[in-house]
Amino acid sequence: MDMQLSANSAIKFGILAGMLAMFFDASIGHGLFWLNDPYWTYWITDASLIAMIVSLGSSFMGIGIWQGAVLIAIQALILEFYYDFLAPIGLPQQPYWLSDYDVWITGYPVHFLVYMSGYLLALWIWRRKVHMKRIMAELRPSRVALFALVTALVILLLDGLITQLFLLGENPGLTFFIQRLIVAFIFLFVWFSYVGLDVKGYISGALLLSLVWLTYNMYLGPVGLPDKFPTYPGYHELWFIIFPGALIASMIGLGITKRLMPMEDKVS
């Protein structure tokens, strides 16, 4: 179903699509396919470009699956031209120009797929907001915030036992757990408020929280602090141990709080 947007909705949707597209690019594109970090100018420039193209195009065409495919195809094409002719990646620390193979053979199709994934997730969230707005109007924000905090703590405890203690057999440090609690609370508060916890929201929320944690550890969250020298987990450890462990913990933790806290029926 196609939707027409107002001006303020178009820019909001563009920013949401840009943020989610860059998240999938960071986690899947660079975190699983290319195994590299092109540094901050890439992330900021590309997220801004996606937000610009999507908000501009959505203002004329509305939002929907075919609109997303057209806009993301155009955006990915502009991006490849930009990095082929106008600017290197790796700025400001290790600038280098991409080869034609990196730009056109692997760059364009991978970028299209990860950006389209972000657009589709943004579209799904956007279409649920009317229903969730009615539900949230019946709940005090303090109850939603408390639900998010308790859920984050439960999942964090389970992840510490399942992933860190059982699967890895090591202590990642106090800073690691504090960082994960902060990230989990923000994500869950947003997710409960805009998506909810029906079956689709429950499964996708657990999957995305695990992916958010993995991506944060990949780029921003070393282990070992504050007592040991900080190190970053390797890609094999991230994808084959930390991610599945976090997913199991998230599924169980969300299931526990859904059953035990009375707010659950209204958030679903």
N, C-alpha and C positions, 0 to 999 in steps of 0.2 A: 504494500500500500504506500503510495507516494504522499508526501506531506509538504505543504507550503509553509515557509517560515517568515516570521517578522524579522526586522533588522536586528534587534537585540538577540533573538533566538538564533539567527544565522551565525553571528559571531561567536556566541556561546557554543553552538554545535561545532563550529570550525575549530575552536580551541580544544574542545573535548576530543574530537577526532585526531587533531594534531598530537595531543599528549598520548593518546592510546596507540597511535601509529608508531610514535617514537619508542614507546615502551616495548612493543613487539619487535621493533627493529633492534633495540638494545638486547632484549632477552633472546630472541630467536635468530635474527639476522646476524648480528655481530657476536652474540653470546654462544650460538650453537653452530652457525654455518661458517662465518669468517674467523671467529675466535680472535677478535682484536677490538681495540678501543680507538676510534678516530678522534677522540678528544672533544673538548667542550664546544668549539666553534661549529663543529659538524652538527652536534645535537641541537644547539640553539637555532642555527640557520635552517636546518631541515624541519624542525618542529614549527618554526615560524612560516616557512614556505607551505607546509601542509595546511596550517590554519588559514593562511591567506587564500590558497586555491579552493579549499573546501567551503569556506565562508562566502567567498565571491561567487563560486558556482552555485551554491545552495540558494543564494539570494535570487538567482534567476530561474533555476530548475527545480528548487525544492530538494528534499532528501528522499532517498530510496536506494534500492540495490543497483539499478542500472545507472542512476546518477553517480553513485559512489564509484562504480567501475570506470566510468568516463573520466571523472575528476581525478581519481588516483592514477589512471593511465597517463593523463596529462601532467600531473604533478611529478611522477617518477621520471618522465621524459625530461622535464625542465631540470630536475635534480641532476640527472646524468650529464646533460649539457653543461650545467654549472660547474661540476667537478671535472669535466673533461677539458673545458676551455677557460674557465674564469678563476678557479681557486683550487689549491691543493687541500687534502685533508691532513689531519695530524696537527693543525694549528691549535695552540701557539707553541707546542713543545717539540714536535717532530714532524714538520711539514714535508709532504711528498705528494707527487702527482700520481694519480691512478693510471694503470695501463688500460688500453682499449678492452682487454679481456675482462678486467675487474669492473669497468664501467658498463659495457654493453652486453657481454655474454652472461656474466653472473649478476652484475649489479642491477640491471633493469628488472629481470623477472623476480629476483628475490625481494627487491624493494617493493615491487607491485604487490606481491603476495603478503608481505608483513604489513604494509600500509593498508591494504584492503581489509586485512584482519582487524586492524584498529578501527577502521571506518565502520565495519559491520558491527563490532562490539558497541561503538558509540551509538549507532542507529538503534540497536536493541535496547540499550539503556534509555535512550531518548523516548522511545515508544512506550516504555513502562512508566515514565515519570508521572503521567496523569493519574494512573491507578495508585501509584505510591504516594502522590501528593494527598489524595483523599485519606489514605491510611495514616500517614504521618500527622495529619491535622487532628487525629483523635488521640495522639500520644504526646505526653510531655517530653521535651527534648532530654530532660534529665534521665528518663527511663531508657531512651535509646542509647544515650552516652554510657550509662551504667552497663547496659547489655553488651555494648561494644567492648568496654573495658574488661568485664568479667570473661567474655569470650576470648579476648586477646590473651589474658593471663592463663586461661585453661589450655589454649592451644600452645602457648609458649612452654608451659610446664610439660605437656605431652611431647613436644618436639625435643625438649631437653632430655627427656627419658628415652624416647624412641630413636631419635637421630644422633644426638651427641653422645649419649652414654652407651646405648646398645649397638648402633650401627658403626659409629666412629670410635667409640671408646676413649674420648678425650674431652677436656674442658676448654671450650672456646674463649672463656674469659667473661668477666662481668659486663664489659662494654658491649659485647656481642648480644647478650640478652636484653640489655637496655635498649639498644638500637632496634632490635626486633620487636620489642614491646611498643615502642613509639610508632614504628611503621605499621604494625598490625592494628593498633587502635585507630589510627587515621583511616586506613583502608576499610576496616570493618564498619566504622561510623558512617563513612560515605556509602558503603555497599548496602547496609541495612536501610539507609535513608532513601536511596535512589533505585535500588534493585529489589530488595526484600529477600525473604528466605523461603520461598516456595521451592519445589524440587529443582527447578532450573537455577534459581538464585543460590541455593545451597551448594550444588555441585560446581557451578561456575565460580562462586565465591571462594570455595576451598582451593580450586585449581589456580585461580588468579593470585590469591594470597601466597601460595607456595611459589609461584613464579615471581611475584614481587620480592619476596625474601631472597630468592636465588639471585635475581638481578641486582639487588642492593649489595649482597655479598660479593658479587662478581666485580663491581665497579667501585663501591664505596665502603664496604664493611669488612675490613680484615679481621682475622681471629687472633686471639692471644692477649689482647689488651685487657686490663692495664699492666699486668705483671710480666708479660713476655713480649718479645720483639714481634711486632705485627706481621702476619703473613696472610696471603690470599689463597683460598682453596683453589685447587686445579679444576680444569673443566670436567675431567672424569669424576672427581669427587663431588662437584656441584650437581651434575646431571644424573649420576647413577646412585648417589647416596643421599645427599642433602635434599634434593628436590622430591624424590619419592617419600623420604622420611617426613618432610614437612607436609606433603599432601595427605599422608595417613593421619598425622597429628591434627591437621586442619579439619578433615572429615569427621574424625572422632570428636574433636573439641566443639565443632559447630553442632554436631548431633546431641552432645550432652547439654549444652546451653539451650538448644531448641526445646528439649524435653523438660528441663528442670525450671526454667524461668517463665513466669506467667505471661510475659510480654510476647512470647513466641507466636501465639495464634494471630495477634494483630499485625505483626510484622510480616507474616507469611503472605 
